[in-house]
């Protein structure tokens, strides 16, 4: 649609940027009916992450998030109709009429849209600049985004930001939560009831994090990621959130760790984030687990902790002493 608009209204468009696209939908698959049937069958499970975002295909949080996105965005019938309509796209006749500066971007291993289709697209647009990137994600927001965004910035503005790329780092307590056995619950309750519960869960999360003066970084699909500048408030938030969620029939598990995090726009990263996620993975239903550093920092704050043992956390060095929190 953007190429068609640019060709039709060249005076209203300064530049055109195309990422992960194609000119002829029929070339996406030798058997579009079978491809569409498979997509409809898997819709709402998050399994399609294997072709759209392969780098995240083993990340349970990403799978849950994509599954929720699918369920909230379209019904199986709607996605079938959209897929079949997309297969009919053929903009080859109008591409030679695109006369504005055009940047065509694609990842070399894109499973969703083979790079040959993008090369064919770029070749038909006069003077289009074509850049290939390593990786196999169809989504532009995964992979080497720094290089990608730098190329876009240079194309749009004429220069690339040369300022320091050092990430801002701060000390924070990181909280991860997750709905226990969410896939089974969704299957039992049915789509409409489950969506309503998820909406209630998200509303509770916002209220609890705000009440304890935290920062709700994002929803992870069936849970949340939040940060706090005080570990005591972080633990109390996790306990309160768990209790409130129980009352609406959603058992939660939570994990907390305090350490240095990297601020990446609205998102965060760093070892402390990974550690909190790994701590949560060891938590049982309706349990809040914390690392030893959290217990040391909240000594005398009126919180109680019971030893849960020493664990090897995936991807992290050494063994970690974990504790179950209570008030």
Phi, psi and omega in degrees: 000323180293323177294319178297317179296317181296323179287327183280322184235065184298335180283348181257002182234128178274314183212157180234129178237126181239128180233129174063031185254188182203163180263327186232112184296332183297337182275359179294330182205149176287335180227085184295327179297316180291319178300317180292318179299320179294320179296316179296319181298322184267353186300131179095355180260343184086358183295336181290354176299336182295333179256331182271322182222064186305328182295342181253009189293342178254009180264106184299327179293318179293320179298316180296322181293317179294321179299317179294318178302316180298313183295325182277341188267328184198149174281163176304321179295321180292319182291330175296313180298316180296318181297317180292325176291320178298327180294341181270355181298132175207098183257013181304320182296334185262347185299320178297344180272355178282109186253359181271160177303130185231135177244123182247123185236144181199149174269139189298325184257019182308116181281327183290314180230102181306143186296337178300326179291326178288321177298320178296321178297311183296324183294336184267355178259121183304126174061023178291141175266127185244127179233130176257148179234149174291162179111171183229013179277135175281331180280131184288340186275003172249167178083206182281077183286333183298313178295316180301309182293328177296319178294321178295315180301315181295322179293319184281317188257342182092357178213161178247134182299121181257009180291167182301137179262011179299133179281145176284132182241137178221160175272132182205160171262124185258131179242126170246137172231161182207141174281124184290130175054048185293324181297316179296318180296319179298320180293322181289318187278332185091158188302311185295313180294321181293319178298321179296318178296320179296321177297318178296320178299313182295322178294317176301317181301313180299317181296315184292317180295318179295318180300324182262018174056043177257184178238113178281104185289311181188163169272139179259018182106287177242031180191193181220160169237125181220158177232155180219146176270001175227119183297327179297316178293328178296315180294316180295324177297315180298318180294316181293319179297317179298317179296316180294321180293324177301322183294337178256013174086022180242104176286130180248159166231150185218151176221141181226145174210145178251130179184186181278131178242159177256128178273120182238076186067238178273350182259173177224161178209186180112168183299324181299325179292315178298320181297315180299321178295320180291324177297315179301323183297338179271354186281145175272175178300137180057039180230144175245113179257143178227158175278167182299324182299327178293315180298323180293324185282338183253016179304130180085007182268004178087008177265150180245146180223141175240140183294137177248351177116181180253133187230148168267115182265130186306124177083358182243141184288153174070191177249148186242128174276125182243152186223141176270129184268150173203171178245000000 
